[in-house]
Amino acid sequence: MWWDERVSARFRRNLQPTLTYWSVFFSFGLCIAFLGPTLLDLRCQTQSSLSQITWVFFSQQFCLLLGSCLGGVFKRTLSQSLFALFASSLAISLVFAIIPLCHNVVVLAVVMAVAGLAMGCIDTISNMQLVKIYQKDSAIFLQALHFFVGFGALLSPLIADPFLSDTNCILSNTTANASSNLPHIRKSLVPHHPGNLSHYDLPMKGMVVTHVSYAFWIMALINLPVPIAVFFLLYKERMVPCCNSSSYPLLSADELAMETRPAEKDDLSTTVQRPQTARAGHDDLFSCCQSKNFRGASYTYFAVHITGALVLFMTDGIVGEYSGFIYSYAVEEPLSVVHKVAGYLPSLFWGFITLGRLISIPVSYRMKPATMVFINVVGVLVTFLLLLIFSYSVVFLFVGTACLGLFLSSTFPSMLAYTEDILQYKGCATTVLVTGAGIGEMVLQLLVGSIIHDQGSYSFLVCGMIFGGLAFTFYAFLLFFHRMYPKPSSDMDAASPDKPAVMEDTGLYQR
C-alpha cells in the first residue's frame, strides 16, 4: 500500500465509521446537484413563474448555511453525532420521495429548506468526526470524503436527465413558442438570479406533463442505504436505545495519543489526561463565540480562524459563481459558443473537480496540506489570468475550465487539515471554515450575478481574477499567522494558555 503501516492500521481500526462518513457525504453530493437540472420541471409541477421557482435555490442554500452553523451542536458525544447523521441522511431520502408530491412552490421551498438543514449538519459533522479520528493523518481521508460529494454531485444530474422534459411541460397555446428555449433556460438558471431570462414566455397554467418524479424516487432509493449504514454503526457502537450496554468511542484517547505521537514516551499522568481533552474544540459556531473560549487566547488564535475562513470564502465562492455563470458567459459575446456545446462546460468543471479530488487522495499523503493549498490558490490565480488573456479563445475556455476544476478540487479538505493542524485540533476551525465556505458560495454567486447583469459578461472573469487574488492574499496572511502562532510544549500540551478551550472543556467524549 502507498501509505505506511501506522496509517493503514488506523484505517482498518476505523473502517466502518470511515466508510459510513464517506457514504453520508455521497448523500450530501446527491442532494446538492439535482436542483439545477430539474428546476424547470419543478416549475411546471408547482405551476409557478421563473422568478418564484428560483427562490427554492435560495431556500436550500440559506438553510444549508444555517445547518452548517448548528451542526457542531451535535458533536459533544459520538451518540449525538451519529443520531444527527442518521436523521439527516434519512431526511434526504424522505425529501427525494416527497418532492414529487409538492404542487405548491412554497411547500417545495419548505421541503428544500429541510434538505438544506440536513445537508449542513452532514457537512459539519462528517468533517469533524474524520478530523477527530485521524487528526494529523486526516488530510488523506478528508480528500476521499470530498471525492464522494463530487461523485454524488455528478451522479444526480445523470439520473435526472432521462426524465427531463424536452418540450414545455405545461401544455398551453404558448408552448411551441417557449419549447425551443428550454435547454438554454435550464443551463442559465442559477440560485435566486434568473437574470435576463424573464423575457421568455413560460406558461403557468395548463396541463402538466412531466416525468421527473421518477428521477426523485430513484434517488430516494439510491440514498436509502446511507441511513441504514449509519444505523448499523449506531448498533455496532451500542447506541441504539434498545441496547443498554455502554458505548465506546471509535478510537480511545490512549490509542489516539499513541498513534499520533509514536516516538514520544508519555508518563501515566499525561495518558490519564487524554480523555478529558479528546473532544476539545469543534463546537457549533455560537458556542465557539462564547467569551470563555477566548480567555487568555492570543490574537493569532483568532487570526488563524478568520484568515482560514476567508480563504475558503473566496475559493468556494469561486466554485459557486463559476459553475453557475460559465454557461451564460460562453454563449454571450465575444465567444458566442453554441448553446449545446456551452452546456458541456459546467459538466467539465465538476468532472475535473471530482477527478482532482480522486488524484488528491494519494498526493495528500506525500505532500503537506499547506503546500497543496499554496499550489491551489496560485493555480486558480494563474488560470483566471490566462482566461483573461485568451478571452477570445473557445478552446482555452475549455482548457481553463478543466484546470480551474483541478486546482479548486482539493482546496477545502487541504485547508481544513492545515488549519486544524495549526490549532492542534483544539480550536473551532471545522465549524468556522465550513460556515465561511457556505457564506462565500452563496454571497459571491449573488454578487457576481448582479455585476454581470450591470457590467456585461466580461466582468465574470474579472471577478474571478479578483477573488483568486484575494484568496492568495488571505492565504499569505494565514502563513504569517502560522509562524506567529505559539508552538505547544511537549510536556504541557493540555495546559497551554493559548488553547483556552482545552482548559475550560473537561467533558469526556462519551455517550
ABEGO torsion letter per residue (X at the ends): XABBAAAAAAAAAAAAAAAAAAAAAAAAAAAAAAAAAAAAAAAAAAGBBAAAAAAAAAAAAAAAAAAAAAAAAAAABAAAAAAAAAAAAAAAAAAAAAAAABABAAAAAAAAAAAAAAAAAAAAAAAAAAAAAAEAAAAAAAAAAAAAAAAAAAAAAAAAAAABBABBABBBAAAAAAAAAAAAAAAABBBGBAEAAAABBBBABEBBBBAAAAAAAAAAAAAAAAAAAAAAAAAAAGABAABABBBBBABBAAAAAAAABAABBBBAAAAAAAAAAAABEGBBAAAAABAAAABGBBAAAAAAAAAAAAAAAAAAAAAAAAAAAAAAAAABOAAGBBAAAAAAAAAAAAAAAAAAAAAAAAAAAABBAAAAAAAAAAAAAAAAAAAAAAAABAAAAAAAAAAAAAAAAAAAAAAAAAAAAAAGGABAAAAAAAAAAAAAAAAAAAAAAAAAAAAEAAAAAAAAAAAAAAAAAAAAAAAAAAAABBBBBAAAAAABAABAAAAABABBBBX
